[in-house]
């Protein structure tokens, strides 16, 4: 039943329910946004660099934890020896002040931590938000009231303060990247739960959901076959926005000294150690800050492009007054 309707638009929401034809329309709209495509390419490159970090550092012949005291000037407080922070054939981006650790190796391994924590935390947030939101909308009555109040508590909870408190009391032996992931994921799912609940309540009133209920389908079968496809668009859109937010949170926690601990590199932890070296060794500050800025910007632009591609009303607004777009638009997109 849902297969015949899964590519249709949800009335009153302006969001197309993902299906085979819906996926094609989404891809066509996304391809018209050059900024989103460039952002997607940048994100793909960053992910590739993070995954290939061991290969890249092996190609350079360095690793992120080995000290090179001979490459820093101890008489000047540990400033790297040489031009531009010791950049050369052996150290492509120079070395870290005081320790002499290779900066390129720490930067690419830091990408693994920052991106990995953000992606894993987003998965946890989305999973908890979808489960809580759908359960609240379908449960009704006291179940809805209870889950909604719990969600309100997590929405109102100050994420940074709670994260600082939890990360400060956990034993140092617990892996910090895993701990930061769990803290962010388990504390920041409230907003997506509210979005999922509101969308589920809208979908419950549609004809094809009522038809499935009259056919004798159970509540969770309806949720799995009829409601979850309709929730894909808003969930994907919000998840694309959450990833750069989580990168910033992880970097902020590491910058404050309660996130990822040395010698494990992360961009936020590198910024923490670089705050006193911005004059003597500016590249030590500029490289992780630049990488963080580019990553967050690319993910934000990509998230906005995904939102526009999934929202036919936003796409139609972009075509208003542009005769060229009207001429190239397909009849299928015009009816969307």
Buried (B, 14 or more C-beta within 10 A) or exposed (E): EBEEBBBBBBEEBBBBBBBEBBEEBBEBBBEBBEEBBBBBEBBEEBBEBBBBBEEBBEEBEBBBBEBBEEBBEEEEEBBBBBEEBBBBEEBBBBBBBBBBBBBBBBBBBBBBBBBBBBBBBBBBBBEBBBBBBBBBBBBEEEEBEEBBEBBEEBEEEEBEEBBBEBBEEEEEEEEBBEBBBBBBBBBBBBBBBBBBBBBBBBBBEBEBBEBBBEEEBEEEEBBBBBBBBBBBBBBBBBBBBBBBBBBBBBBBBBBBEBBBBBEBBBBBBBBBBBEBBEEBBEBBBEBBBEBBEBBBEBBBBBBBBBBBBBBBEBBBEBBEEEEEBEEEBEEEBEEB
